[in-house]
């Protein structure tokens, strides 16, 4: 992952690392919780598990910033 970021950094443009960090965190959780990596998940945004985690993250963020949910 760091090699990939170094290549992008050499271009001199800003880039989004949210997806990469999300996959790294998900992989770490899978290894710690279930004893295996993301062998069945893949690294695409089309993964149903990744989409579910993204949706839940968005819902949590909306709940934190919306006064009506407090």
N, C-alpha and C positions, 0 to 999 in steps of 0.2 A: 504494500500500500504506500509506503514511504517513497519507493522508487517511482511509482505512478504520480505522486504529488510533486516530486522533484522535477519530473518531465513537464508537468503542467506549470510549475513555478518558473521554469526557464523561458516559457513563452511570454512572460511579463504581463499576463492578464490575470484578473481575479478568477477564482473558480470556487464552486460549491463543494464542500466536503461533507455535508449533512448525510448524504446517501452512504458514503463510504464509512463514516463513523457509525451510522445506524447498523450497517451490516456487520461491522466489527463488534459492536455491542451485542447484537443478536447472536452472533457466532459464539461469543464468550459465554453468554447466558445458556446457550444450548450445550456447550461443553461442560459447564459447571453443574447444570441441572440434570441433564440426561446422559452425560458422559460421552457425547459425540458432537461433532461439528455440524455444519450446515450442509451435509452431503445431499440431503433431499430438497433443500430450499433453493439452491442456486443463487446467483448474484444479480438477479434481474428485478426490476420494479414490478414485473408481472406476477411474481410469486404471491399466492393468496395469503400466506402467512405474513409476508412483508406488508402487503396492503392493509391487512387487518391491524397490524401494529401501528402503521401510519395513521389509520383512521382513529384508533384509540388515542394516539398522541394528540391529534388535532382536537378531539373532543375534550381531552383533559385541559389543553391550552385554552380553549373557548370557555370552559367552566371556570378556570382561574381568573380570567380577565373580565368576565361578564358579571356584573353586580347582581343580576336577577337569580343567579345560581348560588349565591352565598347564604 
